[in-house]
Amino acid sequence: MDEITPEWLKARLGTDRGQKAALAEALGLSNDKVSKMLGGTRKPQAQEIPTILAFFGETTATTDPELQAVWQKLTPSERLFLLNAAKAQISARESQPLEPPEDSG
């Protein structure tokens, strides 16, 4: 895949409006911004691309094959749940103050 185009997104979202809302939530965007992507007036930002690919179960060269196999078996709502849990875990880890290194002497 070279580029995430409006056609690429439309083909994967189908006609289920819930999918569009779920994608917006996974990306942390408003439905309006996803609509703009579908209409071609907004391109996905670089940092959004991995989330978009993961949402649709697409693989990238850097994706772990075992993780990809499990991800593809999940429903969209299960994917969204795990994506949000992972984001919360990362946020919690990044917000913790660094502990000083142990004194080895």
Buried (B, 14 or more C-beta within 10 A) or exposed (E): EEEBBBEBBBEBBEEEEEBBEBBBBBBEBEEEBBBBBBEEEBBBEEEBBEBBBBBBBBBEEEBEEEEBEEBEEEEBEEBBEBBEEEEEEEEEEEEEEEEEEEEEE
